[in-house]
Amino acid sequence: MHVRPFQISDLQALAQMADSSGFPYPDPTSPRLEALLVVVDDEGKPIMACAAERIAQLYLWCGSGSTPHGKLFCLRLLHEEMACVLKEKGYDGVEAFLPPSVSGKFGKRLERTFGWIRNWSSWTKGF
């Protein structure tokens, strides 16, 4: 076994792995993938792969000098404009990792007002 970069001939094997798992996977040929490595057996058959997808993670700075309605108005402005800017750059979605201290109330606001969907939990690793 050894690791090598993805090859177009790996598409069918990766599609079968994705289908059998039931999880959503990105298109292996997507330009948003920064790296895609494949473990192959001695015959060159893919047995595992790992991709690094470029994602947009949002951060929000919010001052304390406004009313709740004013803050919501500002949030709407930012929400709409950021979507336009990121679409132009080729993104089709964003992630927001909320700290536990605000995830309850603010997460519900993102869902109800802006149509966000609670996603999977996240783990992080520094290099």
Beta strands, then each sheet from edge to edge (+ up, - down):
strand 1: 2-5
strand 2: 33-40
strand 3: 46-53
sheet 1: 1+ 2- 3+
end
